[in-house]
Amino acid sequence: MPDVTVKLADGVREVTVEISGADDALSRAEETAIRLYETAVASSTGGPRAGFSGWALNSDTERSPEEA
């Protein structure tokens, strides 16, 4: 079981780093996650983002009384 788990995500990419048995596990995990994330961003295409970034969490749709 890891001592520290660090996750970085931006909605498209996600980096997870787990480190065990280090004196400075948190700082090492953070540094490694940032380095891996920067590599993933630099190597990815600049195309449009996939996902639901333009969607709202709530709905503006009204139901008719028959559906309620």
C-alpha positions, -999 to +999 in steps of 0.1 A: +000+000+000+015+034-010+023+060+016+012+088-006-010+091-037-011+123-058-035+129-086-035+157-112-063+160-138-076+187-161-106+169-176-087+154-205-055+140-189-050+124-155-017+115-138-016+094-107+016+089-087+020+065-057+051+064-036+060+042-007+089+041+017+104+075+012+112+101+038+099+129+017+072+109-001+047+138-005+072+162-021+086+134-044+051+124-055+041+160-062+073+167-082+069+135-102+032+141-109+039+176-121+068+164-143+046+136-159+017+160-163+038+186-181+052+159-204+016+147-212+005+183-220+036+190-242+031+158-262-007+160-267-023+176-297-038+211-295-071+200-309-105+206-293-111+191-259-133+161-257-159+157-230-187+176-215-170+210-208-199+229-223-226+211-205-243+223-174-248+201-143-284+212-139-311+210-165-331+240-179-356+216-195-392+220-183-414+189-180-450+190-190-475+183-163-483+149-178-447+137-173-445+147-137 
